[in-house]
Amino acid sequence: MRSRGRDRIRMPWPAVLALAVAFSALMGMGQTKGLPGPEWKQALEPRAWAFPADLGAHPEYKTEWWYFTGVLAGDDGGTYGYELTFFRSGVRPAAVDPSNPWSVRDLYLAHFTITDVARGAFRSEDMMSRTGPGLAGARTGALDVHVLDWSAKIESGGIRLRARKAGLEIALALSPRKPAVLHGRGGLSRKGPGPGEASHYSSLPNLDTVGTLVAGPGEARRTVSGRSWFDQEFGSGLLPPALVGWDWFGLHLGDGRDLMIYLLRRADGATDAASAGTIVAADGTARGLSREDFSVDVLDRWRSPQSGGDYPAQWRIRIPSAKIELTLAPLLAAQELLPATLPALIYWEGAVRGVGAAAGRPLACEGYVELTGYAGSLRGIF
């Protein structure tokens, strides 16, 4: 059910060769021991945040991503999930020849998926580019990131998402219902005990979403509405050597709260103590969760016939201090991405729904789950 159509960008051969060299450099930098060199700024302490300016790029850090996910209802009565993600990975702190638009400083990757629940279809596309002469980039001081014609940009007081390829298409307007949330200590989200093993992490956890969507080749354009989640992280050290991946949950609860949890997984199968989360109240007030504040039990699994990855496929989440207990499952089992542009980055990212209770009252939820490192470690990438 997954589209594998790949539209190739026509570039001069020297540009193609240079991009391949840059890709090799990107992978090599991810595999070096220890932290990147001192030229990349490290996430060491909480920083002074300013929104919406901080939704823009932070090129002094090596790695940054902008992550949009949402569950939407269509005018056909169907349910759709989407993901649109932009990654920036620094190859070097400064271009060798800044006057040459082909001189590489950063590489940009983008992933785009649509889940069509009624048809049991999951389709994904991906692209990669250097900055080049207008090919890709991200502004500082304002959210404005693009890879070719896929984009996320602040316009008219909201965020506009646009992506189209191989019969998939979204054109969405997102309006925050709550202010930006800082995760961890003042937005410093620990990933390990060492210096720089952290990211600066913020979210717009609840965005009203309206627009249009095309779920595949030959499908009709649907008017859709629902809620989205926007994550942004940037740092230079990120995963310590002991970690192989993470499980991330971003959920909208039926009582107006939003919940984010991430579990960092060690190579020995244990959950790292740096795992954490955040509960956002209906009024936007946020409360951090330490690893001891919640539990996540895996109730079922799904094995990918394409990658062989063995993924969790149903969960029970308990947060005793909030008297929350939820059981959730994917809206579609097969929501795995196998990007053509970066084959080592295989992960599962999918729409989920659940039911449970809060303080004894029925509670529903929906959102997205991301599962990384189940089809190969991410250590060589982040």
N, C-alpha and C positions, 0 to 999 in steps of 0.2 A: 504493500500500500504506500510505500515511501517513494516519493519522486527522486530520481537520481539525475535529473536533467542538469547540466552544467554549462552555463553560457560563458564562454571564454572571452576575456578582454584581449583585443588585438593590440599588441605592443610591438615596437621594434625589437629585434632579437637582442641587442645589447641591454635593453631595459629588462627583458625577460631573464637574461643571465644575471643581471645585477640583483633582481628580486630573489632569484634562487640563492645567490650568495648571502643576501640579507637574511633569508629564511634560515639558512644554515647557521649564521651567526646568532640569530635569535635562539635556536635550539641549543647551541653551544653555551650561551650565556646562562640559560636555565639550568645547565648541568654542572656548572662550576661549583667547587666546594666553597662553603662559607658565604658571606654576604657579598653583594656586588661591590665594586670599588667605591671609594669615598666620593666620587663625582656624582653618584646618585643619592639624593636625599633619603634619609631613613625615617620611618614612622616610629619615633621613640617616645614622644610625649603627646598629650592632648594638644590640639592646636586651636587657634581662634577661628571660629567659623563665621562666614557671612553668606546668607542665602538671599537671593538665588545665585549670587556670583559663584559660590563654591560648587554649583552643579556643572560648571565648566571644567576645562582640563587643568591638570596639575603636572606639567611636563618635567618638573624637577624630580619626579618619582619615576621609577623604571616601568611600573605596571599600573594600568588603570582600566576599569571597565564600567560601563553604563548598562544596566540590566532592566528590561521591561518585560513583565509577564502579566497575563490577565485571563480571566474566564468571562466569556461574553455570551449573551443570549441573542440569537438572530431573529429577524422578522419572519423567518420560516418556521419558528418554533424550535430550532436546533440549538445545541450548545457547542461553543467553539472555545478552544484555548489558543493563545498565541504567545510567542517569545520573540523579542527583538533585542539583540545584544550587540554591543560594540566593545571591542577590546583594543587598547593601545599598549604596545610593548616596545620599550625603548631598546634599540640596537646599540646606540652610542649616545652620550650626552649632547653631542653637537654634530651636525652634518660635516663631513670632511670638506665639502665645497658648498657653503650655504647659497651661493649664487646659482648653483645647478639644481633645478627642481627634482632631478632624479637622484641626487645624493641623499642616501638614506640616513635618517636619524631614528624614526619610529616606523613600525609596521602596524597597520590597522587590520583587524579581522572583524567580521560581522556574521552573526547567525540569526536565521529567521525561520520560525516554524509555525505551522497551524495544525491544530488538532480538531478534526471534525468528528464529534462523538457519535452522531447518528449513523454516519457511514463507516465508522470504525477505521478512519483514515488519519494517519500522521504523516505530514510531509515537511521536509526541511530543505533549506538552501543555505549556502555560506559563500562568503567572498573574502578576499584578502587583497590589500594594496598598500603600497607606500604612499606618502603624502603626494609626491609628484606634482605635476601642474594641475592642481585642483582635484586630484583623484580621491583623496581621503584627508581627513583632518578633524581637529577639535579645537574650538576657540577657548581661550582663557577668559574668565570673568562672566561667562554666560553659557548655558547649555546650547551647544550648536555642534553636533558631531555627525559625520557622514562617512560612509564608504561607498564610493560611486554615487548611485542615486538612492541609496537607503539612508535615512536621516532621522535624527531626533533633535528637535529645536524648540525653544521657547518662542511662541508667537501668540499675540493677543491675550496675554495673561495666562496662557496654558501651555501645555506641551503638545507638539504635533509629531506624530510618528508616520513615516512613509516608507514602504518597502514594496518592491514588486519584482518577481522573477519566476520564470518557468510555470506560469499559471497561478502562482500564489500572489496575494496582494492584500495590504492593509493601508488604510488611510484613517488614522484615529486622532481624536482630540482628547487629551487627558487634563482633568482639573482636580487639583489636590483638595481633599476634604479635611486634611489635617496638616499641620506644619511638619517640617522636616524633623526627623528623629535621629539622634546620635546614639550609636551602639557602643557598648563597652564603657571605658572611662573617658568621658568627654569626646566620644567618637574614636578613641584609640581602641581598636579591637584586636586583642591578643590572639596569635596563632601558635605561640610557643613561648618558652621562657627566655630565649636569647634576645640580645639587642637587635631591633629591626624585624623580629619575627612577629610582625603585626601589620595592620593596615589602618588607614583612616576610613571609617565606614559610616555612611549616612543613608537614610531611606526617606522616600515619600511613600508611606505604606498603604495609603488608601486614596486612589484617584478615580473619580467618576470618569467613565470612558464611553465615548460615542463615536460612530463613524461607519465605515464600510469595510467589507472583507470579501475576498474571493478565496475559497478554500482549495482550489485545484483547477487544473486545465479543464475547460469546458463548463465549469460550475458558474452559477449565477452570482452576481454581486449582491451581497446581503447587507442590509442595515443592521448594525449590532450595537449593543449597549451592555455595560457591566462595570466591573471594577478591575483596576490594575495595581501592580506593585512596582516601584522603581527603586532599585538598589544602585549605589555608586560606591566603589572602593578604589583606593590607590595606596601604593606602598612600593617598597623595593626589596624586601626580604621575603615576606609572606611565609610560605611553608617551610618549617624546619625539616631536617633530614628524616626524622622519625615518622613523619606523616605521609600517607599515601593518597588521601582524598578526604572528602567531607560529604555530609548529608545536610542539606539546607531545606528548611520549611518556612514558607511565607504564606500565612493563612489569614483570611478575613473571617471573623467570628460573627455569628448571627446576632449577638447582643451589642454590636457596634465596636467591639475591640478588635485589634489586630495582633497577631503573634508571629514572631520570628524566632527560630531556633536553628543553631547549627551544631552538628556533632563532627568533631575532627577525629579521623580514624588513623590509628598508628599501624605500622607494618605488622605488629604482632596481633592485630585484631582488636586491641583495646581502644576505648574511647578516651581521648586526651583530656586532661583536666582543664585545658583552655577553652573547651566547648562552652557555649554560652547562648544567651537569647535576650529578647526584649518583649514585654507586653506593652501595648499602646492602648490606653483607655479611649473611650468614645470621645472624650474632650481633647484628645491629643497628648495627654500626660503619659510619659514613658517611664517604665520601671525595668531595670536590668535584671536578668536571671543568670545565676551562676550554674555550673554543671550540677551542683547538688540540689538545685531548685526544681528540676524536672527529670522525667524519665521517658524514654522512647523504646518501646518493645516492638520488634519485627514479628508480624503475624503470618506473613506469606512472602513468597519470593517469585521472581520471574527471570528466566534465563533467555538472553538474547540469542536468536538463531543466527544473527549476523556477526556479532563480536564474541559471543560466548560469555559475555559478562553476566554474572549472577547477582541480580539487583533485589533489594527489598521491594515488596509490592503491596504491603498493607502494614499499618502501624497503629499502636496505641500510645497516645501521649498523655501523661499525667503531670499536672502542676499543682501539688497539694496546697501551696500557699494561696492560690487563686481558686481552689476547689474546682479545677477543670479536669475533665477526662474526656478524651476524644478518640474515636476510631476512624481512620481515614484510609482511602484506597484510590488508586488512579482511575480516572474516567476512561482510560484506555491503557492497556498494559504496555503496548509497544510505542513508547515515546522516547526512543533512544536516538541521539545524534551521532553520526559518523561523518564528520566534516571532511570534504575532499581537500580543502586548503591546508588543514593541519591534522593529518590522520591520527597522530598520537593523542589528540584531544577528543576522546570518546567519552560521552557522558549521557545520562538520562535526565531529561528535564520535562516534566509533564504536569498537566492539570489534574487536580485531585479534589475530592469532596469527602466530607465526613459528618458524623453525628456523635452526640455525646451529651454531656451535662455540665452545668456550672452551678455550684451550690444547690444541686438537686433539681435544677430546672433544665428542660431540654435545650440543647445547643447544637446548631448546625454550623458547618464551616465549609469554605472552599478556598482554593488558591493554587499554589504551585510548589512542587518539590524538585530539588536538584540533587542528583547522586553522582559523585565523581570518584574516580579511582577504582571502579569495579571491573573495568576492562583495561587494566594497565594503570600504573601509578602516575600521578600528575607531577611527581617530584621534578621531572625533567622539563616541565613547562613553566610552573609557577615557583 
